[in-house]
Amino acid sequence: MLDRLINILLRMIGSFNAKAKVAMSRFEPGTSISYEKLHKNIDIVRKRLNRPLTLSEKIVYGHLDDPVGQDIARGRTYLRLRPDRVAMQDATAQMAMLQFISSGLPKVAVPSTIHCDHLIEAQIGGVEDLKRAKEVNQEVYNFLATAGAKYGVGFWKPGSGIIHQIILENYAYPGVLLIGTDSHTPNGGGLGSICIGVGGADAVDVMAGIPWELKCPNVIGVKLTGSLSGWTSPKDVILKVAGILTVKGGTGAIVEYHGPGVDSISCTGMATICNMGAEIGATTSVFPYNHRMKTYLNKTGRADIAALADEHKDDLVPDKGCKYDQVIEINLSELKPHINGPFTPDLAHPVSEIGAVAEKNGWPLEVKVGLIGSCTNSSYEDMGRAASLAKQALDKGLKCKAAFTVTPGSEQIRATIERDGFSKILRDVGGVVLANACGPCIGQWDRKDVKKGEKNTIVTSYNRNFTSRNDANPATHAFVTSPEIVTALAIAGTLKFDPETDYLTAANGEKFKLEPPNGDELPARDFDPGQDTYQHPPAESGSVMVDVSPTSTRLQLLEPFDKWNGKDLEDLQVLIKVKGKCTTDHISAAGPWLKFRGHLDNISNNMLIGAINIENDAVNKIKNRLTGEYGGVPDVARHYKANGLSWVVVGDDNYGEGSSREHAALEPRHLGGRVILVKSFARIHETNLKKQGMLPLTFADPTDYDKIRPDDKISVTGLATFAPGKPLKGVVKHGDGSQDIITLNHTFNENQVEWFHAGSALNRMKELQ
């Protein structure tokens, strides 16, 4: 007990000290930034721009490396920023730490943490699944723990919870700038933070003390009026916004919520909205500081931070008269419960209409599994509201008709909902409480109730529902909605159920309606911290050894990529012309492949195996142009590389949407790819490709995509004068001897051009040491 209390205190010290600084303890060496410095930088920039600033501008510009000299133009210039903190989940931390080790630096320069949440497969239940994960992943967990100890990185052990919930409970605070190696890092925006998802190479830059580059974001304002009530939840806000903006409508922008409706949403509810903002391509999302955040800070042991935020509130809300690039207005009093899907998170439907829509489209009406929790919706409030519905069903003698799973977001949430009786209610109604981890949300689900290829429907409170994502079954129709609606549909067992109007039949034959869900925002008593799961890096780490076995199948030290040879890229073979949506799940699948995230060569065996080949509408079946035979995408790529043939991937719009996983960029580079040529990119993936020395290019004329044939070769010329704002030329050589000349755009700045010349950003970093 004493050790646990000491660790809690040390974590608090590590994220704050009482002199208005977000400073790090001796266990987390690094820089610190005060609210005074934030205010000073904001004042400099506001005077320079001579206009009111949005909240996101205040926090982002308040972290500029050079607020006096930085060129600032929304959507155009690249900002050099000094983030306060780095957080990494275990699946991406492996490659990030391997890259940091390659840098040769002795310690991280900013406070950083590793969170073990991605490698725990849902199979039986929380206790059993966690025990098995510790055994199966012992080599990886030991690597991360010792690397953290060696280089000054805090380590949250398996079972501690999902990275974003841990950040919200411990490290996020109003005004902080945090980067995390997971696309749902924006969750922290619910606490007035600017938290941005990045690839591991970006994290390495920040951990190395190098200014981090971000294209100056546009700002989309979402004005909220009215107030939430009844069956409508915070999740419905972002489900509605996703339907309006689509999966790419937020690209290059920060979504900033404001207006009188904000105060009707809890802090954790605001986090839910920000979390799923990743699904519209937004750089991040943020809410202004208010009394809801203050209450949450107080309840999570950070009253001193709340007091200081009160003192500096003017810097933590938007200026009056600030301008947004786009404004969406939502009346919360009129907003109805929504459910989005299947196969994409922006296909929005009111719950009242989903049954009819499903019937019309031939989607399975029977709900096979309802799944609540995940980083998006696993707060105390979420669990309490779901339990209130489960209790009503139990009181009428009912249990869930569908299978039902519950994923607590953190050990603190698990322990508290267990203490307060929510877990028992959810188990009694038929639920299985899983480990404090990502689980089925990211495909870590050993699902047994349906066969692969069997058409079925699941409903989740998750954030993402791409084809095959949750259970590796392309026939699973996954819908995302609120925990309350998931619980109601799991009880009813069908999509054709609107809890606002439809009746259930009790065990005694009586008809009854579920009352609207209710639940406390925060526990009446303090949170129960549960088991201590945090490891501080030692003050002295000289004796700590980090071993990577050369025969390991899970971990592999990195070799530097080749530098650019100074020539144009001639006769690149089209490896695959991708048809339609191609997310990072299609490029580098998760699920069973997660175990290879620390081994570049082994993980590369999943490269693009989910992408649809336009030549034959098949997945993982492309023609090897050297042999004339068909094979898997990674196999053909390896054959080309072995024969000295570099290649190019051709893709459609919003290529690389979804996860921040940089493996989707590392794998093509490792297997001999040089160019990814598409209509448009998702932000994180485009940056990840640049970091690894790839050329992410876009068609100046999107219709040029139609000119590319699957057997073409493409030359990229003009690289001798490769420079920001200067397009390159593509020479498309067809098999019949004809050619097309096309213009290729890029978004490289001067520093990023140097990454390309050096072969990768990491190579360039080492050149500058």
Buried (B, 14 or more C-beta within 10 A) or exposed (E): EEEBEEBBEBBBBBBBBEEBBBBBBEBBBBBBBBBEBBBEBBEBBBEBEEEBBBBBBBBBBBBBBEBEEBEBEBEEEBBBBBBBBBBBBBBBBBBBBBBBBBBEBEBBBBBBBBBBBBBBBBBBBBEEBBBBBBEBBEBBBEBBBBBBBBBBBBBBBBBBBBBBBBBBBBBBBBBBBBBBBBBBBBBBBBBBBBBBBBBBBBBBBBBBBBBBBBBBBBBBBBBBBBBBEBBBBBBBBBBBBBBEBBBBBBBBBBBBBBBEBBEBBBBBBBBBBBBBBBBBBBBBBBBBBBEBBBBBBBBBBBEBBBBBBEEBBEBBBBBEEBEBBBBBEBEBBEBBBBBBBBBBBBBBBBBBEBBEBBEEEEBBBEBBBBBBBBBBBBBBBBBBBBBBBBBBBBEBEBBBBBBBBBBBBBBBBBBBBBBBEBBBBBBBBBBBBBBBBBBBBBBBBEBEEBEEEEEBBBBBBBBBBBBBBBBBBBBBBBBBBBBBBBBBBBBBBBBBBBBBEBEBEBEEEEEBEBEBBEBEBBBEEEBBBBEBBBBBBEEEBEEBEBEBEEEBEBBBBBEEBEBBEEEBBEEBBBBBBBBEBBBBBBBBBBBEBBBBBBBBEBBBBBBBBBBBBBBEEEBBBBBBBEEEEBBBBBBBBBBBBEEEBBBBBBBBBBBBBBBBBBBBBBBBBBBBBBBBBBBBBBBBBBBBBBBBBBBBBBBEEEEBBEBBBBBBBBBBBBBEEBEEEEBBBBBBBBEEEEEBEBBBBBBBBEBBBBBBBBBBBBBBBBEEE
